[in-house]
């Protein structure tokens, strides 16, 4: 599924199940909370912190999907075509960063 269709799917879900979008500030707080959950899993599972027993069953994919869902909500309610924005960003990064990363000694 591309981002455009993902935005449509989220919008349909909101209309059929969610009653309405939370306002932008609430969704921004939700996004921060979801990113924090991803950070907790990454820090404990892949970083140097020990993983608590209660965190061992946390699903990283599910938490990343929560982040994507809220990002799609924010795009929808602010009128952002995320597909177009992502394609533009990929073009920019490709032009700007191709040689930079290939020439970065830290990445070799």
N, C-alpha and C positions, 0 to 999 in steps of 0.2 A: 504494500500500500504506500502511495506517495503522500507527502505532507498535505497536499490540497485535499485529498480524500480523507485523510485523518482529521483535518479540521472540520470537514462536513460531518463525519461520523460523530465527533465530539459534540458538535452543535445539535445534531439529531438526538443524541443521548440526553443532552441538557433539556431540550424541549420535551422529550417524552418521559424522562425520569427525574430530572433535577429541578423542575419547576422553572428556574431561571438561573442565570449566572450569578455567582457571588460578585460583589463589586470588585473593581480592579485592586484596591488596596487589600481586601481580604484575600484575593487570589495571590497577591504578591506575598502575603504572610504565609499562605498555604505552600507556595513554592519554596520559600525559605525553610519551612518545616520539613518538606519532603527532601530537599537537598541535604538538610542536616541528617536525616535518616540514612541517606546514601553515604554521607561522610562517616557516620558512625560505623557502618558495616565495613567500609573500605579501611578505615583506621584500625579496626580491631581484627579484621580478617587478613589484611594484606600489609598492615603497618606494624608498628612495634608495640602497640597496646595489646593486652591480652583480651581475648573475646570472652565475654560473660556467657554463662550457660544459657541464659534467657535470650541471647542474641544469636546463638548458633543456628537456629531455625529460620532466621530472617532471610527472606528471598531478595537478593540484590536486584534481580530482574524485575520483580514486582515493584520495588522501590524506585528503580529507574523509570518504569512505566508510569508511576505516579507523577514523577517530575515532568515527563513528556505530556501527560494529560493536562496538567495545570498550565504548562507553556502553551499548549494548543488552545486552552480556554482564554488565556490572556491575548493570544494572537487574534482569536475570533472577536473578542469584545473590544479590541482596539483597532480593528480593521486592517490588520497586517496579513498580507498574503505570504505565509511562511514558506511556501514552496519557492516563490520568486525571491524572497529574501535569502533563503538558504543557497539557491543557485548563484545569486550575486556574490554572497560571501565566499563560496567555494571558488569562484572565478578569481576573486580578489586574493584569497589565500594562495591559490596556485601561482598567480603572477608574482606576488610579493615574497612568498616564502620558499619557493622551489630551491633556488640556489642557496638561500640562507641555511636551510636545514642540511643540505648536502655538504656544505662547507663548515658545519659546526663540529668542531673537534670533540665536543662532549657527547655527540651522538654516534661516534664511531666506535 
